[in-house]
Amino acid sequence: MALTVQVETALNEAQDKLREALAFAARSEKPYISKHISDMMMKIDCLCEVSVLIDHVEDTMRVDDE
C-alpha cells in the first residue's frame, strides 16, 4: 500500500524543514550535526521511494499468482 497523501505531504514538509536546518547548521554547527541532519533527510527520502518499490513488487507478485 502506497503512502497516503497526508503522510507523504507530512514527510515532504519534514524534509523541507530539515533542509532549512541543514543550511543553518552548515554555517554554525560542527560537521557532525550536519551529517546527522542529512542522514535524517536521506531516511525520509528512502522511506518514500521504498514504499513505491514495495507496491510494484506486490503488484507483480499478485499478477504472477493469477
PDB file with SEQRES, HELIX, SHEET and CRYST1 records, atoms N, CA, C and O in Angstrom:
SEQRES   1 A   66  MET ALA LEU THR VAL GLN VAL GLU THR ALA LEU ASN GLU          
SEQRES   2 A   66  ALA GLN ASP LYS LEU ARG GLU ALA LEU ALA PHE ALA ALA          
SEQRES   3 A   66  ARG SER GLU LYS PRO TYR ILE SER LYS HIS ILE SER ASP          
SEQRES   4 A   66  MET MET MET LYS ILE ASP CYS LEU CYS GLU VAL SER VAL          
SEQRES   5 A   66  LEU ILE ASP HIS VAL GLU ASP THR MET ARG VAL ASP ASP          
SEQRES   6 A   66  GLU                                                          
HELIX    1 AA1 VAL A    5  SER A   28  1                                  24    
HELIX    2 AA2 PRO A   31  ASP A   65  1                                  35    
CRYST1    1.000    1.000    1.000  90.00  90.00  90.00 P 1           1          
ATOM      1  N   MET A   1       0.841  -1.176   0.000  1.00  0.00           N  
ATOM      2  CA  MET A   1       0.000   0.000   0.000  1.00  0.00           C  
ATOM      3  C   MET A   1       0.886   1.239   0.000  1.00  0.00           C  
ATOM      4  O   MET A   1       1.779   1.371   0.838  1.00  0.00           O  
ATOM      5  N   ALA A   2       0.647   2.113  -0.906  1.00  0.00           N  
ATOM      6  CA  ALA A   2       1.437   3.341  -1.013  1.00  0.00           C  
ATOM      7  C   ALA A   2       1.158   4.245   0.184  1.00  0.00           C  
ATOM      8  O   ALA A   2       0.144   4.118   0.869  1.00  0.00           O  
ATOM      9  N   LEU A   3       2.080   5.145   0.403  1.00  0.00           N  
ATOM     10  CA  LEU A   3       1.868   6.122   1.465  1.00  0.00           C  
ATOM     11  C   LEU A   3       0.649   6.969   1.128  1.00  0.00           C  
ATOM     12  O   LEU A   3       0.425   7.317  -0.031  1.00  0.00           O  
ATOM     13  N   THR A   4      -0.123   7.293   2.132  1.00  0.00           N  
ATOM     14  CA  THR A   4      -1.262   8.166   1.891  1.00  0.00           C  
ATOM     15  C   THR A   4      -0.742   9.564   1.555  1.00  0.00           C  
ATOM     16  O   THR A   4       0.387   9.919   1.891  1.00  0.00           O  
ATOM     17  N   VAL A   5      -1.571  10.330   0.902  1.00  0.00           N  
ATOM     18  CA  VAL A   5      -1.191  11.695   0.514  1.00  0.00           C  
ATOM     19  C   VAL A   5      -0.827  12.502   1.757  1.00  0.00           C  
ATOM     20  O   VAL A   5       0.123  13.285   1.747  1.00  0.00           O  
ATOM     21  N   GLN A   6      -1.591  12.302   2.816  1.00  0.00           N  
ATOM     22  CA  GLN A   6      -1.355  13.046   4.051  1.00  0.00           C  
ATOM     23  C   GLN A   6       0.024  12.727   4.634  1.00  0.00           C  
ATOM     24  O   GLN A   6       0.746  13.631   5.053  1.00  0.00           O  
ATOM     25  N   VAL A   7       0.385  11.456   4.659  1.00  0.00           N  
ATOM     26  CA  VAL A   7       1.687  11.054   5.196  1.00  0.00           C  
ATOM     27  C   VAL A   7       2.807  11.545   4.292  1.00  0.00           C  
ATOM     28  O   VAL A   7       3.813  12.068   4.772  1.00  0.00           O  
ATOM     29  N   GLU A   8       2.637  11.378   2.994  1.00  0.00           N  
ATOM     30  CA  GLU A   8       3.667  11.824   2.058  1.00  0.00           C  
ATOM     31  C   GLU A   8       3.876  13.339   2.145  1.00  0.00           C  
ATOM     32  O   GLU A   8       5.008  13.820   2.081  1.00  0.00           O  
ATOM     33  N   THR A   9       2.792  14.076   2.291  1.00  0.00           N  
ATOM     34  CA  THR A   9       2.892  15.531   2.436  1.00  0.00           C  
ATOM     35  C   THR A   9       3.639  15.896   3.713  1.00  0.00           C  
ATOM     36  O   THR A   9       4.502  16.773   3.703  1.00  0.00           O  
ATOM     37  N   ALA A  10       3.309  15.228   4.800  1.00  0.00           N  
ATOM     38  CA  ALA A  10       3.981  15.497   6.072  1.00  0.00           C  
ATOM     39  C   ALA A  10       5.470  15.171   5.990  1.00  0.00           C  
ATOM     40  O   ALA A  10       6.299  15.905   6.529  1.00  0.00           O  
ATOM     41  N   LEU A  11       5.808  14.075   5.319  1.00  0.00           N  
ATOM     42  CA  LEU A  11       7.218  13.713   5.164  1.00  0.00           C  
ATOM     43  C   LEU A  11       7.957  14.734   4.301  1.00  0.00           C  
ATOM     44  O   LEU A  11       9.100  15.083   4.593  1.00  0.00           O  
ATOM     45  N   ASN A  12       7.312  15.208   3.249  1.00  0.00           N  
ATOM     46  CA  ASN A  12       7.931  16.234   2.399  1.00  0.00           C  
ATOM     47  C   ASN A  12       8.141  17.533   3.165  1.00  0.00           C  
ATOM     48  O   ASN A  12       9.161  18.202   2.995  1.00  0.00           O  
ATOM     49  N   GLU A  13       7.175  17.890   4.009  1.00  0.00           N  
ATOM     50  CA  GLU A  13       7.322  19.094   4.829  1.00  0.00           C  
ATOM     51  C   GLU A  13       8.462  18.930   5.832  1.00  0.00           C  
ATOM     52  O   GLU A  13       9.220  19.867   6.085  1.00  0.00           O  
ATOM     53  N   ALA A  14       8.575  17.729   6.399  1.00  0.00           N  
ATOM     54  CA  ALA A  14       9.673  17.462   7.331  1.00  0.00           C  
ATOM     55  C   ALA A  14      11.018  17.588   6.620  1.00  0.00           C  
ATOM     56  O   ALA A  14      11.972  18.135   7.174  1.00  0.00           O  
ATOM     57  N   GLN A  15      11.087  17.082   5.400  1.00  0.00           N  
ATOM     58  CA  GLN A  15      12.324  17.221   4.624  1.00  0.00           C  
ATOM     59  C   GLN A  15      12.653  18.684   4.362  1.00  0.00           C  
ATOM     60  O   GLN A  15      13.815  19.082   4.432  1.00  0.00           O  
ATOM     61  N   ASP A  16      11.643  19.478   4.063  1.00  0.00           N  
ATOM     62  CA  ASP A  16      11.869  20.909   3.832  1.00  0.00           C  
ATOM     63  C   ASP A  16      12.429  21.583   5.081  1.00  0.00           C  
ATOM     64  O   ASP A  16      13.357  22.387   4.995  1.00  0.00           O  
ATOM     65  N   LYS A  17      11.863  21.255   6.237  1.00  0.00           N  
ATOM     66  CA  LYS A  17      12.349  21.834   7.499  1.00  0.00           C  
ATOM     67  C   LYS A  17      13.773  21.369   7.796  1.00  0.00           C  
ATOM     68  O   LYS A  17      14.606  22.153   8.251  1.00  0.00           O  
ATOM     69  N   LEU A  18      14.044  20.097   7.538  1.00  0.00           N  
ATOM     70  CA  LEU A  18      15.399  19.581   7.759  1.00  0.00           C  
ATOM     71  C   LEU A  18      16.394  20.231   6.807  1.00  0.00           C  
ATOM     72  O   LEU A  18      17.534  20.499   7.187  1.00  0.00           O  
ATOM     73  N   ARG A  19      15.972  20.485   5.581  1.00  0.00           N  
ATOM     74  CA  ARG A  19      16.841  21.158   4.610  1.00  0.00           C  
ATOM     75  C   ARG A  19      17.192  22.565   5.100  1.00  0.00           C  
ATOM     76  O   ARG A  19      18.328  23.021   4.968  1.00  0.00           O  
ATOM     77  N   GLU A  20      16.198  23.233   5.665  1.00  0.00           N  
ATOM     78  CA  GLU A  20      16.424  24.568   6.225  1.00  0.00           C  
ATOM     79  C   GLU A  20      17.382  24.490   7.420  1.00  0.00           C  
ATOM     80  O   GLU A  20      18.293  25.307   7.551  1.00  0.00           O  
ATOM     81  N   ALA A  21      17.165  23.504   8.280  1.00  0.00           N  
ATOM     82  CA  ALA A  21      18.051  23.315   9.433  1.00  0.00           C  
ATOM     83  C   ALA A  21      19.470  22.995   8.982  1.00  0.00           C  
ATOM     84  O   ALA A  21      20.439  23.456   9.586  1.00  0.00           O  
ATOM     85  N   LEU A  22      19.589  22.207   7.926  1.00  0.00           N  
ATOM     86  CA  LEU A  22      20.906  21.859   7.401  1.00  0.00           C  
ATOM     87  C   LEU A  22      21.640  23.093   6.893  1.00  0.00           C  
ATOM     88  O   LEU A  22      22.849  23.223   7.083  1.00  0.00           O  
ATOM     89  N   ALA A  23      20.917  23.990   6.255  1.00  0.00           N  
ATOM     90  CA  ALA A  23      21.536  25.222   5.759  1.00  0.00           C  
ATOM     91  C   ALA A  23      22.095  26.046   6.918  1.00  0.00           C  
ATOM     92  O   ALA A  23      23.197  26.586   6.824  1.00  0.00           O  
ATOM     93  N   PHE A  24      21.339  26.142   8.005  1.00  0.00           N  
ATOM     94  CA  PHE A  24      21.828  26.876   9.171  1.00  0.00           C  
ATOM     95  C   PHE A  24      22.978  26.128   9.841  1.00  0.00           C  
ATOM     96  O   PHE A  24      23.971  26.735  10.242  1.00  0.00           O  
ATOM     97  N   ALA A  25      22.840  24.814   9.960  1.00  0.00           N  
ATOM     98  CA  ALA A  25      23.865  24.014  10.627  1.00  0.00           C  
ATOM     99  C   ALA A  25      25.185  24.049   9.870  1.00  0.00           C  
ATOM    100  O   ALA A  25      26.254  24.031  10.481  1.00  0.00           O  
ATOM    101  N   ALA A  26      25.116  24.099   8.562  1.00  0.00           N  
ATOM    102  CA  ALA A  26      26.341  24.116   7.754  1.00  0.00           C  
ATOM    103  C   ALA A  26      27.175  25.356   8.046  1.00  0.00           C  
ATOM    104  O   ALA A  26      28.396  25.338   7.896  1.00  0.00           O  
ATOM    105  N   ARG A  27      26.520  26.425   8.461  1.00  0.00           N  
ATOM    106  CA  ARG A  27      27.228  27.680   8.732  1.00  0.00           C  
ATOM    107  C   ARG A  27      27.689  27.812  10.175  1.00  0.00           C  
ATOM    108  O   ARG A  27      28.659  28.519  10.451  1.00  0.00           O  
ATOM    109  N   SER A  28      27.004  27.139  11.108  1.00  0.00           N  
ATOM    110  CA  SER A  28      27.296  27.447  12.506  1.00  0.00           C  
ATOM    111  C   SER A  28      27.549  26.249  13.420  1.00  0.00           C  
ATOM    112  O   SER A  28      27.999  26.427  14.551  1.00  0.00           O  
ATOM    113  N   GLU A  29      27.273  25.055  12.959  1.00  0.00           N  
ATOM    114  CA  GLU A  29      27.432  23.876  13.817  1.00  0.00           C  
ATOM    115  C   GLU A  29      28.624  23.034  13.372  1.00  0.00           C  
ATOM    116  O   GLU A  29      29.208  23.250  12.310  1.00  0.00           O  
ATOM    117  N   LYS A  30      28.958  22.082  14.212  1.00  0.00           N  
ATOM    118  CA  LYS A  30      30.029  21.148  13.866  1.00  0.00           C  
ATOM    119  C   LYS A  30      29.542  20.222  12.754  1.00  0.00           C  
ATOM    120  O   LYS A  30      28.342  19.973  12.639  1.00  0.00           O  
ATOM    121  N   PRO A  31      30.454  19.715  11.944  1.00  0.00           N  
ATOM    122  CA  PRO A  31      30.067  18.835  10.828  1.00  0.00           C  
ATOM    123  C   PRO A  31      29.238  17.624  11.260  1.00  0.00           C  
ATOM    124  O   PRO A  31      28.408  17.135  10.495  1.00  0.00           O  
ATOM    125  N   TYR A  32      29.459  17.148  12.466  1.00  0.00           N  
ATOM    126  CA  TYR A  32      28.715  16.011  12.997  1.00  0.00           C  
ATOM    127  C   TYR A  32      27.207  16.274  12.948  1.00  0.00           C  
ATOM    128  O   TYR A  32      26.429  15.383  12.608  1.00  0.00           O  
ATOM    129  N   ILE A  33      26.805  17.488  13.284  1.00  0.00           N  
ATOM    130  CA  ILE A  33      25.385  17.850  13.297  1.00  0.00           C  
ATOM    131  C   ILE A  33      24.823  17.831  11.875  1.00  0.00           C  
ATOM    132  O   ILE A  33      23.751  17.277  11.629  1.00  0.00           O  
ATOM    133  N   SER A  34      25.549  18.437  10.954  1.00  0.00           N  
ATOM    134  CA  SER A  34      25.102  18.472   9.552  1.00  0.00           C  
ATOM    135  C   SER A  34      24.966  17.070   8.984  1.00  0.00           C  
ATOM    136  O   SER A  34      24.029  16.776   8.242  1.00  0.00           O  
ATOM    137  N   LYS A  35      25.904  16.212   9.337  1.00  0.00           N  
ATOM    138  CA  LYS A  35      25.880  14.830   8.851  1.00  0.00           C  
ATOM    139  C   LYS A  35      24.608  14.122   9.304  1.00  0.00           C  
ATOM    140  O   LYS A  35      23.976  13.416   8.518  1.00  0.00           O  
ATOM    141  N   HIS A  36      24.234  14.303  10.549  1.00  0.00           N  
ATOM    142  CA  HIS A  36      23.058  13.607  11.068  1.00  0.00           C  
ATOM    143  C   HIS A  36      21.754  14.207  10.552  1.00  0.00           C  
ATOM    144  O   HIS A  36      20.772  13.486  10.372  1.00  0.00           O  
ATOM    145  N   ILE A  37      21.731  15.497  10.317  1.00  0.00           N  
ATOM    146  CA  ILE A  37      20.545  16.099   9.700  1.00  0.00           C  
ATOM    147  C   ILE A  37      20.369  15.541   8.291  1.00  0.00           C  
ATOM    148  O   ILE A  37      19.259  15.187   7.894  1.00  0.00           O  
ATOM    149  N   SER A  38      21.456  15.462   7.543  1.00  0.00           N  
ATOM    150  CA  SER A  38      21.354  14.924   6.181  1.00  0.00           C  
ATOM    151  C   SER A  38      21.006  13.438   6.199  1.00  0.00           C  
ATOM    152  O   SER A  38      20.333  12.957   5.288  1.00  0.00           O  
ATOM    153  N   ASP A  39      21.453  12.698   7.223  1.00  0.00           N  
ATOM    154  CA  ASP A  39      21.056  11.291   7.361  1.00  0.00           C  
ATOM    155  C   ASP A  39      19.543  11.167   7.538  1.00  0.00           C  
ATOM    156  O   ASP A  39      18.914  10.288   6.949  1.00  0.00           O  
ATOM    157  N   MET A  40      18.963  12.049   8.350  1.00  0.00           N  
ATOM    158  CA  MET A  40      17.510  12.022   8.552  1.00  0.00           C  
ATOM    159  C   MET A  40      16.778  12.318   7.250  1.00  0.00           C  
ATOM    160  O   MET A  40      15.765  11.689   6.943  1.00  0.00           O  
ATOM    161  N   MET A  41      17.290  13.273   6.488  1.00  0.00           N  
ATOM    162  CA  MET A  41      16.677  13.600   5.198  1.00  0.00           C  
ATOM    163  C   MET A  41      16.734  12.402   4.258  1.00  0.00           C  
ATOM    164  O   MET A  41      15.772  12.111   3.547  1.00  0.00           O  
ATOM    165  N   MET A  42      17.869  11.713   4.263  1.00  0.00           N  
ATOM    166  CA  MET A  42      18.028  10.553   3.394  1.00  0.00           C  
ATOM    167  C   MET A  42      17.061   9.436   3.791  1.00  0.00           C  
ATOM    168  O   MET A  42      16.487   8.774   2.927  1.00  0.00           O  
ATOM    169  N   LYS A  43      16.882   9.229   5.091  1.00  0.00           N  
ATOM    170  CA  LYS A  43      15.973   8.179   5.551  1.00  0.00           C  
ATOM    171  C   LYS A  43      14.531   8.469   5.132  1.00  0.00           C  
ATOM    172  O   LYS A  43      13.802   7.555   4.750  1.00  0.00           O  
ATOM    173  N   ILE A  44      14.124   9.719   5.202  1.00  0.00           N  
ATOM    174  CA  ILE A  44      12.771  10.085   4.761  1.00  0.00           C  
ATOM    175  C   ILE A  44      12.632   9.831   3.266  1.00  0.00           C  
ATOM    176  O   ILE A  44      11.627   9.280   2.816  1.00  0.00           O  
ATOM    177  N   ASP A  45      13.639  10.230   2.499  1.00  0.00           N  
ATOM    178  CA  ASP A  45      13.600  10.025   1.050  1.00  0.00           C  
ATOM    179  C   ASP A  45      13.539   8.537   0.718  1.00  0.00           C  
ATOM    180  O   ASP A  45      12.772   8.122  -0.150  1.00  0.00           O  
ATOM    181  N   CYS A  46      14.344   7.741   1.405  1.00  0.00           N  
ATOM    182  CA  CYS A  46      14.346   6.291   1.168  1.00  0.00           C  
ATOM    183  C   CYS A  46      12.999   5.673   1.530  1.00  0.00           C  
ATOM    184  O   CYS A  46      12.527   4.766   0.845  1.00  0.00           O  
ATOM    185  N   LEU A  47      12.383   6.156   2.596  1.00  0.00           N  
ATOM    186  CA  LEU A  47      11.077   5.648   3.001  1.00  0.00           C  
ATOM    187  C   LEU A  47      10.039   5.879   1.912  1.00  0.00           C  
ATOM    188  O   LEU A  47       9.253   4.986   1.596  1.00  0.00           O  
ATOM    189  N   CYS A  48      10.039   7.064   1.348  1.00  0.00           N  
ATOM    190  CA  CYS A  48       9.084   7.374   0.272  1.00  0.00           C  
ATOM    191  C   CYS A  48       9.357   6.521  -0.964  1.00  0.00           C  
ATOM    192  O   CYS A  48       8.425   6.000  -1.576  1.00  0.00           O  
ATOM    193  N   GLU A  49      10.612   6.378  -1.326  1.00  0.00           N  
ATOM    194  CA  GLU A  49      10.974   5.613  -2.524  1.00  0.00           C  
ATOM    195  C   GLU A  49      10.716   4.118  -2.344  1.00  0.00           C  
ATOM    196  O   GLU A  49      10.217   3.462  -3.258  1.00  0.00           O  
ATOM    197  N   VAL A  50      11.052   3.579  -1.178  1.00  0.00           N  
ATOM    198  CA  VAL A  50      10.877   2.140  -0.974  1.00  0.00           C  
ATOM    199  C   VAL A  50       9.397   1.782  -0.905  1.00  0.00           C  
ATOM    200  O   VAL A  50       9.017   0.662  -1.250  1.00  0.00           O  
ATOM    201  N   SER A  51       8.569   2.704  -0.471  1.00  0.00           N  
ATOM    202  CA  SER A  51       7.130   2.458  -0.454  1.00  0.00           C  
ATOM    203  C   SER A  51       6.615   2.194  -1.863  1.00  0.00           C  
ATOM    204  O   SER A  51       5.815   1.283  -2.079  1.00  0.00           O  
ATOM    205  N   VAL A  52       7.074   2.991  -2.814  1.00  0.00           N  
ATOM    206  CA  VAL A  52       6.690   2.803  -4.221  1.00  0.00           C  
ATOM    207  C   VAL A  52       7.226   1.467  -4.735  1.00  0.00           C  
ATOM    208  O   VAL A  52       6.514   0.736  -5.423  1.00  0.00           O  
ATOM    209  N   LEU A  53       8.459   1.151  -4.408  1.00  0.00           N  
ATOM    210  CA  LEU A  53       9.079  -0.098  -4.848  1.00  0.00           C  
ATOM    211  C   LEU A  53       8.323  -1.310  -4.306  1.00  0.00           C  
ATOM    212  O   LEU A  53       8.079  -2.270  -5.038  1.00  0.00           O  
ATOM    213  N   ILE A  54       7.958  -1.268  -3.042  1.00  0.00           N  
ATOM    214  CA  ILE A  54       7.223  -2.380  -2.438  1.00  0.00           C  
ATOM    215  C   ILE A  54       5.875  -2.567  -3.129  1.00  0.00           C  
ATOM    216  O   ILE A  54       5.442  -3.698  -3.355  1.00  0.00           O  
ATOM    217  N   ASP A  55       5.216  -1.469  -3.463  1.00  0.00           N  
ATOM    218  CA  ASP A  55       3.944  -1.566  -4.191  1.00  0.00           C  
ATOM    219  C   ASP A  55       4.127  -2.269  -5.531  1.00  0.00           C  
ATOM    220  O   ASP A  55       3.312  -3.112  -5.904  1.00  0.00           O  
ATOM    221  N   HIS A  56       5.182  -1.931  -6.250  1.00  0.00           N  
ATOM    222  CA  HIS A  56       5.438  -2.568  -7.547  1.00  0.00           C  
ATOM    223  C   HIS A  56       5.706  -4.065  -7.375  1.00  0.00           C  
ATOM    224  O   HIS A  56       5.216  -4.878  -8.158  1.00  0.00           O  
ATOM    225  N   VAL A  57       6.468  -4.420  -6.372  1.00  0.00           N  
ATOM    226  CA  VAL A  57       6.771  -5.834  -6.122  1.00  0.00           C  
ATOM    227  C   VAL A  57       5.492  -6.587  -5.767  1.00  0.00           C  
ATOM    228  O   VAL A  57       5.251  -7.681  -6.276  1.00  0.00           O  
ATOM    229  N   GLU A  58       4.676  -6.003  -4.896  1.00  0.00           N  
ATOM    230  CA  GLU A  58       3.420  -6.658  -4.517  1.00  0.00           C  
ATOM    231  C   GLU A  58       2.495  -6.828  -5.719  1.00  0.00           C  
ATOM    232  O   GLU A  58       1.855  -7.870  -5.863  1.00  0.00           O  
ATOM    233  N   ASP A  59       2.420  -5.820  -6.577  1.00  0.00           N  
ATOM    234  CA  ASP A  59       1.593  -5.922  -7.784  1.00  0.00           C  
ATOM    235  C   ASP A  59       2.096  -7.034  -8.693  1.00  0.00           C  
ATOM    236  O   ASP A  59       1.302  -7.800  -9.239  1.00  0.00           O  
ATOM    237  N   THR A  60       3.400  -7.123  -8.857  1.00  0.00           N  
ATOM    238  CA  THR A  60       3.996  -8.167  -9.695  1.00  0.00           C  
ATOM    239  C   THR A  60       3.717  -9.545  -9.118  1.00  0.00           C  
ATOM    240  O   THR A  60       3.420 -10.479  -9.864  1.00  0.00           O  
ATOM    241  N   MET A  61       3.807  -9.686  -7.806  1.00  0.00           N  
ATOM    242  CA  MET A  61       3.541 -10.975  -7.167  1.00  0.00           C  
ATOM    243  C   MET A  61       2.079 -11.376  -7.350  1.00  0.00           C  
ATOM    244  O   MET A  61       1.784 -12.555  -7.547  1.00  0.00           O  
ATOM    245  N   ARG A  62       1.161 -10.409  -7.287  1.00  0.00           N  
ATOM    246  CA  ARG A  62      -0.255 -10.701  -7.486  1.00  0.00           C  
ATOM    247  C   ARG A  62      -0.520 -11.179  -8.907  1.00  0.00           C  
ATOM    248  O   ARG A  62      -1.286 -12.120  -9.117  1.00  0.00           O  
ATOM    249  N   VAL A  63       0.111 -10.535  -9.875  1.00  0.00           N  
ATOM    250  CA  VAL A  63      -0.064 -10.912 -11.282  1.00  0.00           C  
ATOM    251  C   VAL A  63       0.489 -12.315 -11.513  1.00  0.00           C  
ATOM    252  O   VAL A  63      -0.111 -13.109 -12.237  1.00  0.00           O  
ATOM    253  N   ASP A  64       1.629 -12.619 -10.902  1.00  0.00           N  
ATOM    254  CA  ASP A  64       2.232 -13.942 -11.061  1.00  0.00           C  
ATOM    255  C   ASP A  64       1.374 -15.040 -10.444  1.00  0.00           C  
ATOM    256  O   ASP A  64       1.362 -16.168 -10.935  1.00  0.00           O  
ATOM    257  N   ASP A  65       0.658 -14.716  -9.371  1.00  0.00           N  
ATOM    258  CA  ASP A  65      -0.193 -15.703  -8.706  1.00  0.00           C  
ATOM    259  C   ASP A  65      -1.444 -16.023  -9.518  1.00  0.00           C  
ATOM    260  O   ASP A  65      -2.034 -17.091  -9.355  1.00  0.00           O  
ATOM    261  N   GLU A  66      -1.844 -15.115 -10.381  1.00  0.00           N  
ATOM    262  CA  GLU A  66      -3.082 -15.316 -11.147  1.00  0.00           C  
ATOM    263  C   GLU A  66      -2.871 -16.142 -12.361  1.00  0.00           C  
ATOM    264  O   GLU A  66      -3.818 -16.398 -13.106  1.00  0.00           O  
TER     265      GLU A  66                                                      
END                                                                             
